[in-house]
Amino acid sequence: MVREIERKAVSGWLVLPLLLAVLVASVYGFVMAVSAPVPDGWTILLWVVVFIVHFIVWLGFFIINPNEAKVLQLFGSYVGSVKTAGFHWANPFYSKRRISLRIRNFETTRLKVNDHEGNPIEIASVVVWKVVETAEACFHVDDYNNYVHVQSESALRNLATSYSYDSHVEGQMSLRGNTAEVAAHLKTEIQDRLSKAGVEVIEARISHLAYAPEIAAAMLQRQQAAAIIAARTRIVEGAVGMVEMALERLNQKAIVHLDEERKATMVSNLLVVLCGERAAQPVVNTGSLYQ
């Protein structure tokens, strides 16, 4: 396992004046050696070698922008990573690979998968991520950008099969009803897959969720029926409570005494009034209680 080694590179502003001085000295020495009355071949060769070495040393300069790193390698061996922004100098034989540490995000393609109940759905997600371990990003995977995309879609596909699109049982988690919990699960699952590539997942959430077109109409009718049943259940529960309260209050106040048959009639009438879809037409009883 290759782990990140953070290095401090030499400031380029310290090396630059020295190289400029060597450049002036090498040019001056070469000109003086050539223009001498009796040119010395070895002296001329020496200044040529100095100039070539000086040119190679110039290749050691590099610039690091904010939220960026350079991974240094020497003939295939990992040397370290420089993360400090600025103008630097390092061994000119180091290869320097740029790695962005900026926060990035992408949206997965819309995947067609089956949910926990086997219903075909369309799902997509947005993943926000960044590189935190430059050595792992460079050497543990071939292309960390492509790795993030492929593994994120794989995690999303696995997540979709773990939950139902909608919950039909109280307390059951679903993709549509528990967005925060599902997003946390998705982030954890993606992070588990990307940790070996030196990537940190900052946020992951579902950006698109829908039934597949071939069952969308049928599922819409199912949702409408479930909503109607739920509303009717709530109405009946409320109506029964109101009838119970009315009978109890009549009994407490001793306003009127009803036998079981009259109580049943009153309950029936109240339920019709409270549960009916249309407003009831009142009928005024001008006779006695039993007429």
Secondary structure, 3 states (H helix, E strand, C coil): CCCCCECCCEEHHHHHHHHHHHHHHHHHHHHHHHCCCCCCHHHHHHHHHHHHHHHHHHCCEEEECCCEEEEEEECCEEEEEECCCEEEECCCCEEEEEEECCCEEEECCCEEEECCCCCEEEEEEEEEEEECCHHHHHHCCCCHHHHHHHHHHHHHHHHHCCCECCCCCCCCCECCCCHHHHHHHHHHHHHHHHHHHCEEEEEEEEEEEEECHHHHHHHHHHHHHHHHHHHHHHHHHHHHHHHHHHHHHHHHHCCCCCCHHHHHHHHHHHHHHHHCCCCCCCCCCCCCCCC
